[in-house]
Amino acid sequence: VFFPGEKLEEFLRSLNSSKPLYLGQTGLGNIEELGKLGLEPGENFCMGGPGMIFSREVLRRMVPHIGECLREMYTTHEDVEVGRCVRRFGGTQCVWSYEV
């Protein structure tokens, strides 16, 4: 995906980094994986391929718990596990596009 750098900068500057924000392409897993990722109904994650953006506040909340997140992984999908850690310790989950 190509996104002009100046537009990305403009968008990111419009966000409040003191709020817990976790942005990217929202995913739930593919059909074969449904029910196997350890996600509860309504839970999601930002897919790793397109990239993820974390606000300063999410990182502040999550980073002290990275070791715990790494010890308690349910899958081998890093994007799912990052999403689980953000949800658990960052206090948010991947923002759906209609919410932005």
N, C-alpha and C positions, 0 to 999 in steps of 0.2 A: 504494500500500500504506500503510495506516495502522498505525503502531506507537506505542503510548503512550510518551511521552518518558521517564517515570520507569523504565519497563522497559528501554528502550534504555540509559539511564544505568547502571542496575544491571548489565546485561550487559557494557557497555564497562568498567566499573570492575572486573569480575571477570577481565578479560584482563591479561596481563603485557605491557606496552608495550615491554619490552626484548627481547621475542622478535619475530622477523619474521612479522607477520601481515598478510594481505591478504584482506579479507572482502567478500562480496557474493554476488549470484546467479551461480553458476558457469555459464559458457557454453563451447561448442565451435564455435559458428557454426551457421548453418542448413544444411539439406541442399544447397542450391545452392552454398554457399561451401566445403563440405568439400574440403580439399586445395588451396584457393586463398588461405588466410590465413597460410600459412607456419608453421603449427603442426605440431610433431612429435607422433607418437603419445604420448598421456598428458599433453600440454600443454593448458592451458585459460586462461581469462581471466575476470575479473569483468565482467559486463555493465554498461554505463554507465547504462542507464535507471533501474534500481532504486537505483543508488548504490554507492559503494565506500568501504571503511574501511581505512585504513592505520595500522599501529602506528608509533610513533616510530622504532623500529629500521629498519623498511623504508624510511621517508623518509630517515633518516640515511644509509643505504647507497645509495639510488637518486638522491637530489637532485644530488650532484656529477656525475652522468652524464646528466642530462636533455638537454643539448645533443647528446650522442652519440646518444641514443635518437631525438631529433627528426630528426637527419641520416640515420638508418638505418631509416626506416619502410618496411614492406613493403606496407601497405594504407592505405586512407583511413578505416579504422575506429578511432576514438580509443581505444575500450575494449580492442580487441585489442592495440594498440600500447602502451598503459599496461601491460597484462598482460605483454607481451614484455619491457618495461623492468624491471618488478618481478621477473620470473623471472631475467633476466640479471644485474641488479645488486642487487636486494633479497634474492635467495637464496630465494625462495618463489614460490608461485603461488596462485591463488584457492582458498580452503579449500572443500572439498565440505561440504554441510550435515551429512552423517553424521560428519564429523571434529570437529564443534564440540561 
